[in-house]
Amino acid sequence: MNMKSIQEVKRFHEARLMALPDVVSVGIGLNEAGDAAVIVGLARENTATRAHIPQRLEEYPVVVRITGSAKAE
């Protein structure tokens, strides 16, 4: 079994996730259990967008967080 690294999985899916409405970031972090996860940041709650974000990307869990909009200074 050839498992991809979480970095490879993130890179592969990032453009598709970033194209969804209100998605402002895609990163790597930990879920509540302390396992490596793909973290998807939303500017605001969007149930339609959440419906298009899978619970897992390949073997890694996905965590959705409301992060707000990124503001340039």
Secondary structure, DSSP 8 states (H G I E B T S, - for coil): -----HHHHHHHHHHHHHTSTTEEEEEEEE-TTS-EEEEEEESS--HHHHHTS-SEETTEEEEEEE-------
